[in-house]
Amino acid sequence: MTEISTKRRNILIASIIVVVLVVSSIGAVIYLLTYDNVTVSGIEGVSSAVVIAPTVQTIEFQDTQTGTMTTFHFNFAPKSDNAFGNYSVTLKNGHNYNVYLSFHT
């Protein structure tokens, strides 16, 4: 009888270890999928020395791996001189991006 209870105890311990490993793995995957982002921020603008009375409209980040576009829209008064503005976007960490700036004069 002592041998059977030892086997059951060992099976129970092994089962608990497997459950803990599975739950930990699921938690790690959820963490990586949820927190795999980075915030990019800065100041964007076009000098009137380059273009007469420029107004920045948007800055776009195109993910080269997924093709996803992330756009930040600026709100400036039309024909404002040297319109520079702050932007902040959340992007996937570790991806490469093409960045496009649109403005009008």
N, C-alpha and C positions, 0 to 999 in steps of 0.2 A: 504493500500500500504506500509506503514512503516513496518508492520509486515513481509511482504514477503521479503523486502530488508534485514531485520535483519536475516531472515532464510538463505538467500543466502550468506550473509556475514559470518555467522557462519559455513556454509558448506564450503565456500572458505577457511576459517581459518583452519578448521579441515582437509581439503584436503592438504593444504600446510604443516601442521604438519606431516601428514602421509608421504608425499613425502620426507620431510627432514629426517624422521626416516628411511625410506627405503634406501635412498642414504647413510646415515651414516652407516647403517648396512652393505651395500655392500662394502663400503670403509673399514670398520673394518675387514670383511672377507678377502678381497684382501690383506690387510696389514698383517694379521696373516698367510696367506698362503705364502706370498712372503718373509717375514722376520722371518720365523720360523727356521732359520739356525744358527749354531754356528761354528766359526772357531777354530779348534784344531791345535796347533802347538807345536813343541818340538824338542829335539835332540835325535837321535836314533843311536845306534851302538852296536858293539859286541867287547869286549876286547880280545886281543890276548892271555890273560892269560887263557881264557876259550877255545878258538879254535885257532889253528895256522893259522895266516894270514887270518882272516875273512873279508869278504866284504858284507856289507848289500845290498840287492837288492831291497826289497819292504817292506812297512808297509801297511797292509790291515785292514780296519775297516768294519766288517760285522754287519749290522743293524739286531738285533735279532727280531725286529718286522716285518720288510719287507723283510729281506734276501738280501737287496742291499749291494753290495761290493763297497767300495771306496778305491782305491789303489793309493799310492804315490810311484813313482819309483826313487830310488837314482842313481846317476851317479858317481861312484868312479872308480879310476884306479884299474884294476885287481890286486889282491894280495897286496893291500895297508894295511899297519899295523895300527891298532887302527882306522879304518875308521868310524868316527862319522859324521853324517850329519843332517842338519835341514830339517824339513818337515812341511807342512801346508796343511790341508784339511778342506773342508766345509762339515759339517754333520747336520742332523736334530736334533734340540734342543729337549731335553726331551726323546730321545730314548736311548736304551742300545746297546752297541756294544761289540762284541768279536774282539780282536786285535791280528793280526798275523804278525810276523816278519820273513822274509825269508832272508837267507844269504848263501854264498858259501865260501868254503875255497880254 
